[in-house]
Amino acid sequence: MSELSSNHQNRGWLKLILFIFVCIAAGAAYMSYANEGEEPAQAAAPNTPPPPVAEVITLQPEEVRIWTRFSGRLSAVDKADIKPLVGGELQKVLFDDGQLVEKNELLFVIDPRPYKAALASAEAQLASAKSRATLAKDELARAERLVKDKLVSDSVFDAAKNESQVSVAAIREAESAVSQAKLNLNYCYIRAPFAGRVSRAELTVGNIIETAPSSPVLTTIVANDRFYAEFDIDEQTYIKMMRNNHTKQKMPVDMTLAADESVVYHGEIHSLDNQLDIASGTIRARAIFDNKDGALTPGMYANVRVGAAEKQQALLIPNRAIGTNQDKKFVFVINAENQAVYKEVQLGGHHQGKRLVLSGLNTGDRVVVNGLSHIRANMVVSPKSVAETDEAATTE
């Protein structure tokens, strides 16, 4: 019995040891499985990408001059069609086609001989009238003495007085004829009324010119030192220009030629028309420019930028901050939670590579200026001001 009891006791210890071993193995297996589950999670954590960096600017009002663009055409400040004022044979043409001429420079000569003869005749008539006037004056003096002595009647004195007055009038008439003859002779020498560039000569030497309302144009001359740029301003823009010009200052204007934008001409508004064209809803404006390089000529197409008379406070954003969604413009604004918020904006003119903000943004807004292609609405980003990113780039 003692041996059976001892064997039974040994089996109990073996079962207990086996149970403990199984428990230890199970615990080890569980711990191993748990560790294997944590490792992928721990390994996956470092692979989560950080929020993308977005360069932003904080909007603050800037003092700017607002510019508005128009298309126009150049016209001459001074232009004249040269016509003859007296008739006769055209004797000389004293310029080349397209030549620059000075004021009062001689252009044409019409045969002056008939007009010199007319002047000589008028001067002779003047001398004769003066001689008759001297005689009439002497006769009046004698008649005055005789009428005082009662040697002649009053009618004789009155006749002498009348003859003296007629002779004085005859002198004036003769002097007028001399002036007209001199003027006609001067008209034989056709001169440039102002400095500029002449066109071609429409008539050549030897042609007979007649004076009439339909007299031929001999040539055309346009001033070459200054030009007008004429363009049409729409009604809304015109009203804004007038109401914002509190000090009545001249509005600056920049102009480039449509065929060559490399040269900028600076001028100012010269005049505005006195009424609106009801057909087009526009008003004609003229800006004046110096022909500083001699390249301007009437008829050229021009791109015109008109600046407001006074500077004003405005919000500006860089062109790279602006996105396009069909026909709408938008930007991303970073809110307090660093989320990119989609905002539509209304934009105005250009200023030094930026666009004027008419509506949609406020002072203090943080606007994303790059990375629009990889930023989506409501995405969390890591905002960096443009100044910070520029400093980091300089440090590197």
C-alpha positions as CSV (number, residue, x, y, z in Angstrom):
1,M,0.0,0.0,0.0
2,S,2.9,2.3,0.7
3,E,4.3,1.8,-2.8
4,L,0.9,2.6,-4.4
5,S,0.6,5.7,-2.3
6,S,4.0,6.8,-3.2
7,N,3.4,6.3,-7.0
8,H,0.2,8.1,-6.8
9,Q,1.9,11.1,-5.1
10,N,4.6,11.2,-7.8
11,R,2.0,11.3,-10.5
12,G,0.4,14.3,-8.9
13,W,3.7,16.2,-8.8
14,L,4.2,15.4,-12.5
15,K,0.8,16.7,-13.4
16,L,1.4,19.9,-11.4
17,I,4.8,20.4,-13.0
18,L,3.3,19.7,-16.5
19,F,0.5,22.2,-15.8
20,I,2.9,24.9,-14.7
21,F,5.1,24.3,-17.8
22,V,2.0,24.6,-20.1
23,C,1.0,27.8,-18.3
24,I,4.5,29.3,-18.8
25,A,4.6,28.3,-22.5
26,A,1.1,29.8,-23.0
27,G,2.2,33.0,-21.3
28,A,5.4,33.2,-23.4
29,A,3.4,32.6,-26.6
30,Y,0.9,35.4,-25.6
31,M,3.7,37.8,-24.8
32,S,5.4,37.0,-28.1
33,Y,2.2,37.6,-30.0
34,A,1.5,40.8,-28.2
35,N,5.0,42.1,-29.0
36,E,4.6,41.1,-32.7
37,G,1.4,43.2,-32.8
38,E,3.0,46.3,-31.2
39,E,6.0,46.3,-33.5
40,P,4.0,46.9,-36.8
41,A,2.1,49.6,-35.0
42,Q,5.3,51.2,-33.7
43,A,6.9,50.7,-37.2
44,A,3.9,52.3,-38.9
45,A,3.9,55.4,-36.7
46,P,7.1,56.9,-38.1
47,N,5.8,56.4,-41.7
48,T,2.8,58.9,-41.2
49,P,3.7,62.0,-43.3
50,P,3.8,65.4,-41.5
51,P,1.4,68.2,-42.6
52,P,2.7,69.9,-45.8
53,V,4.4,73.3,-45.3
54,A,2.5,76.2,-46.8
55,E,4.2,79.6,-47.3
56,V,1.8,82.3,-46.2
57,I,1.7,86.1,-46.1
58,T,-0.4,88.1,-43.7
59,L,-2.4,90.8,-45.5
60,Q,-1.9,94.4,-44.5
61,P,-3.1,97.5,-46.3
62,E,-0.6,99.1,-48.6
63,E,-0.7,102.7,-50.0
64,V,-0.8,102.2,-53.8
65,R,-1.9,104.1,-56.9
66,I,-4.6,102.2,-58.7
67,W,-4.0,101.8,-62.5
68,T,-6.6,101.0,-65.1
69,R,-5.8,99.7,-68.6
70,F,-7.2,100.9,-71.9
71,S,-6.5,100.6,-75.6
72,G,-6.0,103.7,-77.7
73,R,-4.6,105.3,-80.8
74,L,-2.1,108.2,-81.3
75,S,-3.1,111.5,-82.9
76,A,-1.2,114.7,-83.5
77,V,-1.4,117.6,-81.1
78,D,-1.0,120.0,-84.1
79,K,-1.9,119.1,-87.7
80,A,-2.4,121.4,-90.7
81,D,-3.4,120.9,-94.3
82,I,-1.3,123.4,-96.3
83,K,-3.5,125.1,-98.9
84,P,-2.6,128.1,-101.1
85,L,-4.2,131.5,-100.3
86,V,-3.2,133.0,-103.7
87,G,-3.2,131.6,-107.2
88,G,-0.4,131.4,-109.7
89,E,2.3,129.1,-111.0
90,L,4.1,126.9,-108.4
91,Q,7.7,127.8,-108.8
92,K,9.5,126.0,-106.0
93,V,9.1,123.0,-103.6
94,L,11.7,123.4,-100.9
95,F,11.4,120.2,-98.8
96,D,11.8,116.4,-99.2
97,D,8.9,114.1,-98.5
98,G,8.7,113.2,-94.8
99,Q,11.2,115.9,-93.8
100,L,11.3,117.5,-90.4
101,V,10.9,121.2,-90.7
102,E,11.1,124.1,-88.3
103,K,8.5,126.8,-87.7
104,N,8.4,129.4,-90.5
105,E,10.6,127.3,-92.7
106,L,9.8,128.0,-96.4
107,L,8.0,125.1,-98.1
108,F,6.6,126.4,-101.4
109,V,7.0,129.5,-103.6
110,I,4.2,130.7,-105.9
111,D,5.2,133.0,-108.7
112,P,5.4,136.4,-106.9
113,R,5.8,138.7,-109.9
114,P,2.1,139.5,-110.4
115,Y,1.8,140.3,-106.7
116,K,4.9,142.5,-106.7
117,A,3.3,144.5,-109.5
118,A,0.1,144.8,-107.6
119,L,2.0,146.0,-104.6
120,A,3.8,148.7,-106.6
121,S,0.5,149.8,-108.1
122,A,-1.1,150.1,-104.6
123,E,1.9,152.0,-103.3
124,A,1.6,154.5,-106.2
125,Q,-2.1,155.0,-105.5
126,L,-1.2,155.6,-101.9
127,A,1.3,158.3,-102.9
128,S,-1.3,159.9,-105.2
129,A,-3.9,159.9,-102.4
130,K,-1.5,161.5,-100.1
131,S,-0.7,164.2,-102.6
132,R,-4.4,165.0,-103.2
133,A,-4.9,165.1,-99.4
134,T,-2.1,167.7,-99.1
135,L,-3.7,169.8,-101.7
136,A,-7.1,169.5,-100.2
137,K,-5.7,170.4,-96.8
138,D,-4.2,173.6,-98.2
139,E,-7.4,174.5,-100.0
140,L,-9.3,174.0,-96.7
141,A,-6.9,176.4,-94.9
142,R,-7.4,179.1,-97.6
143,A,-11.1,178.7,-97.6
144,E,-11.1,179.0,-93.8
145,R,-9.3,182.4,-94.0
146,L,-11.5,183.7,-96.8
147,V,-14.7,182.8,-95.0
148,K,-13.6,184.6,-91.9
149,D,-13.0,187.7,-94.1
150,K,-16.4,187.3,-95.7
151,L,-14.7,186.9,-99.1
152,V,-16.3,183.6,-99.9
153,S,-19.6,182.0,-99.0
154,D,-19.9,179.2,-96.4
155,S,-20.7,176.7,-99.1
156,V,-17.2,177.1,-100.5
157,F,-15.7,176.4,-97.1
158,D,-18.0,173.4,-96.7
159,A,-16.9,172.1,-100.1
160,A,-13.2,172.5,-99.2
161,K,-13.8,170.8,-95.9
162,N,-15.5,167.9,-97.5
163,E,-12.8,167.5,-100.1
164,S,-10.2,167.3,-97.3
165,Q,-12.1,164.6,-95.5
166,V,-12.5,162.6,-98.7
167,S,-8.8,162.8,-99.4
168,V,-8.0,161.5,-95.9
169,A,-10.4,158.6,-96.5
170,A,-8.7,158.0,-99.8
171,I,-5.4,157.7,-98.0
172,R,-6.8,155.1,-95.7
173,E,-8.2,153.1,-98.6
174,A,-4.9,153.2,-100.4
175,E,-3.1,152.1,-97.3
176,S,-5.5,149.2,-97.0
177,A,-4.8,148.2,-100.6
178,V,-1.1,148.4,-100.0
179,S,-1.5,146.1,-96.9
180,Q,-3.5,143.6,-98.9
181,A,-1.0,143.7,-101.7
182,K,1.8,143.0,-99.2
183,L,-0.2,140.2,-97.7
184,N,-0.9,138.6,-101.1
185,L,2.8,138.8,-101.9
186,N,3.7,137.2,-98.6
187,Y,1.2,134.4,-99.4
188,C,3.4,133.5,-102.4
189,Y,5.9,132.2,-99.9
190,I,4.2,129.3,-98.0
191,R,5.9,128.5,-94.7
192,A,5.5,125.9,-92.0
193,P,3.0,127.1,-89.4
194,F,4.8,125.1,-86.7
195,A,7.7,122.6,-86.3
196,G,6.9,119.1,-87.4
197,R,7.1,116.5,-90.1
198,V,5.7,117.2,-93.6
199,S,4.1,114.7,-95.9
200,R,4.8,114.5,-99.6
201,A,4.2,117.4,-102.0
202,E,0.9,116.9,-103.7
203,L,1.7,119.3,-106.5
204,T,5.1,119.7,-108.3
205,V,6.8,122.7,-109.8
206,G,5.0,124.2,-112.9
207,N,1.4,123.5,-111.8
208,I,-1.0,126.4,-111.9
209,I,-2.8,126.9,-108.7
210,E,-6.2,128.5,-108.4
211,T,-7.7,129.9,-105.2
212,A,-11.1,128.6,-104.5
213,P,-13.0,126.8,-101.7
214,S,-11.8,123.6,-103.3
215,S,-8.2,124.6,-103.5
216,P,-5.9,121.6,-103.5
217,V,-3.9,120.5,-100.4
218,L,-0.2,121.1,-101.2
219,T,1.0,119.0,-98.3
220,T,0.2,118.1,-94.7
221,I,2.3,118.8,-91.6
222,V,2.0,117.3,-88.1
223,A,3.8,118.4,-85.0
224,N,6.4,115.8,-84.0
225,D,7.3,116.8,-80.4
226,R,4.1,115.7,-78.6
227,F,1.2,113.4,-79.3
228,Y,-2.2,112.6,-78.0
229,A,-3.2,109.1,-77.0
230,E,-7.0,109.0,-77.5
231,F,-9.0,106.2,-75.8
232,D,-12.5,105.5,-74.4
233,I,-13.3,105.3,-70.7
234,D,-16.4,103.3,-69.6
235,E,-19.0,105.1,-67.5
236,Q,-18.3,103.2,-64.3
237,T,-14.5,103.8,-64.4
238,Y,-15.1,107.5,-65.3
239,I,-17.3,108.0,-62.3
240,K,-14.7,106.4,-60.0
241,M,-12.0,108.6,-61.4
242,M,-13.9,111.8,-60.9
243,R,-15.2,111.0,-57.4
244,N,-11.8,109.8,-56.1
245,N,-10.0,112.9,-57.4
246,H,-10.7,115.1,-54.4
247,T,-7.7,117.4,-55.0
248,K,-8.4,117.8,-58.7
249,Q,-4.8,116.7,-59.6
250,K,-3.7,115.6,-63.0
251,M,-4.0,111.8,-63.5
252,P,-0.7,110.2,-64.5
253,V,-0.6,108.0,-67.6
254,D,1.8,105.4,-68.8
255,M,1.8,104.2,-72.4
256,T,3.5,101.6,-74.5
257,L,3.1,100.9,-78.2
258,A,1.0,97.8,-79.1
259,A,3.8,96.8,-81.5
260,D,6.6,97.3,-79.0
261,E,6.2,97.3,-75.3
262,S,9.9,97.8,-74.5
263,V,9.7,101.6,-74.1
264,V,7.3,103.3,-71.6
265,Y,6.1,106.8,-72.2
266,H,5.0,108.9,-69.2
267,G,2.3,111.6,-69.5
268,E,-0.9,112.9,-68.0
269,I,-4.6,113.2,-68.8
270,H,-4.9,116.3,-71.1
271,S,-8.7,116.5,-71.5
272,L,-11.9,114.6,-71.2
273,D,-14.9,115.0,-73.6
274,N,-17.9,117.0,-72.4
275,Q,-20.4,114.3,-72.8
276,L,-20.8,110.5,-72.8
277,D,-21.4,108.6,-76.1
278,I,-24.8,107.1,-75.5
279,A,-24.2,104.5,-78.2
280,S,-21.0,103.0,-76.6
281,G,-21.5,104.2,-73.0
282,T,-18.0,105.6,-73.0
283,I,-16.3,109.0,-72.8
284,R,-13.4,110.0,-75.0
285,A,-10.2,110.9,-73.1
286,R,-6.9,112.4,-74.3
287,A,-3.5,111.9,-72.7
288,I,-0.5,113.8,-73.9
289,F,3.1,112.4,-74.2
290,D,6.4,113.8,-75.3
291,N,7.9,112.0,-78.3
292,K,11.1,111.4,-76.4
293,D,12.7,109.1,-79.0
294,G,11.1,110.3,-82.1
295,A,9.4,107.0,-82.8
296,L,5.8,108.1,-82.4
297,T,3.6,108.9,-85.3
298,P,-0.2,109.5,-85.6
299,G,-2.3,106.4,-86.1
300,M,-0.3,104.0,-83.9
301,Y,-2.1,101.6,-81.5
302,A,-1.2,102.2,-77.9
303,N,-1.7,100.4,-74.6
304,V,-2.6,103.0,-72.0
305,R,-2.5,102.8,-68.1
306,V,-4.3,105.5,-66.2
307,G,-3.3,106.0,-62.6
308,A,-5.6,107.4,-59.9
309,A,-4.9,111.0,-59.1
310,E,-4.4,110.1,-55.4
311,K,-2.9,107.0,-53.7
312,Q,-5.2,104.9,-51.5
313,Q,-5.0,102.0,-49.0
314,A,-5.6,98.6,-50.5
315,L,-5.0,94.9,-50.0
316,L,-2.7,93.2,-52.5
317,I,-1.8,89.6,-53.1
318,P,0.9,88.0,-55.3
319,N,-0.1,86.5,-58.6
320,R,1.2,83.1,-57.5
321,A,-1.3,83.0,-54.6
322,I,-4.2,83.1,-57.0
323,G,-5.9,80.0,-58.3
324,T,-8.5,79.7,-61.1
325,N,-11.6,77.6,-60.9
326,Q,-13.3,77.9,-64.3
327,D,-14.1,81.6,-64.5
328,K,-13.6,82.2,-60.8
329,K,-10.5,83.3,-58.8
330,F,-9.7,81.8,-55.4
331,V,-7.1,81.7,-52.7
332,F,-6.5,79.5,-49.6
333,V,-6.6,81.2,-46.2
334,I,-5.1,79.5,-43.1
335,N,-7.5,79.6,-40.2
336,A,-6.8,79.4,-36.4
337,E,-6.7,75.5,-36.7
338,N,-4.1,75.7,-39.5
339,Q,-6.7,74.5,-42.0
340,A,-6.6,75.7,-45.6
341,V,-9.9,77.4,-46.2
342,Y,-11.1,78.0,-49.9
343,K,-12.1,81.6,-50.6
344,E,-13.3,83.1,-53.8
345,V,-12.0,86.6,-54.4
346,Q,-12.8,89.6,-56.7
347,L,-9.6,91.1,-58.1
348,G,-8.8,94.5,-59.6
349,G,-5.8,95.9,-61.4
350,H,-2.1,95.0,-61.3
351,H,0.5,96.7,-59.2
352,Q,4.2,95.6,-59.2
353,G,3.5,92.0,-59.8
354,K,0.5,91.9,-57.4
355,R,-3.3,92.1,-57.8
356,L,-5.6,94.4,-56.1
357,V,-8.2,92.7,-53.9
358,L,-11.7,94.1,-54.3
359,S,-13.5,91.6,-52.1
360,G,-13.2,88.3,-50.4
361,L,-10.3,89.0,-48.0
362,N,-9.7,91.0,-44.9
363,T,-6.8,92.6,-43.2
364,G,-4.9,90.0,-41.1
365,D,-5.8,87.0,-43.3
366,R,-3.0,84.5,-43.8
367,V,-3.0,83.7,-47.5
368,V,-1.1,80.7,-49.0
369,V,1.3,82.0,-51.7
370,N,2.6,78.7,-53.1
371,G,1.7,75.0,-53.2
372,L,-1.8,75.4,-54.5
373,S,-1.4,72.2,-56.5
374,H,-0.9,70.0,-53.4
375,I,-3.2,71.8,-50.9
376,R,-6.9,70.9,-50.7
377,A,-9.7,72.6,-48.9
378,N,-9.8,72.0,-45.2
379,M,-6.4,70.3,-45.2
380,V,-4.3,70.8,-42.1
381,V,-1.0,72.4,-43.1
382,S,2.1,73.7,-41.4
383,P,2.1,77.5,-42.2
384,K,5.4,79.4,-42.6
385,S,5.5,83.0,-43.3
386,V,7.3,84.1,-46.4
387,A,9.9,85.9,-44.3
388,E,10.6,82.7,-42.3
389,T,11.1,80.6,-45.4
390,D,13.3,83.3,-47.0
391,E,15.4,83.4,-43.8
392,A,15.8,79.6,-43.8
393,A,16.8,79.5,-47.4
394,T,19.4,82.2,-46.7
395,T,20.8,80.2,-43.7
396,E,21.2,77.1,-45.8
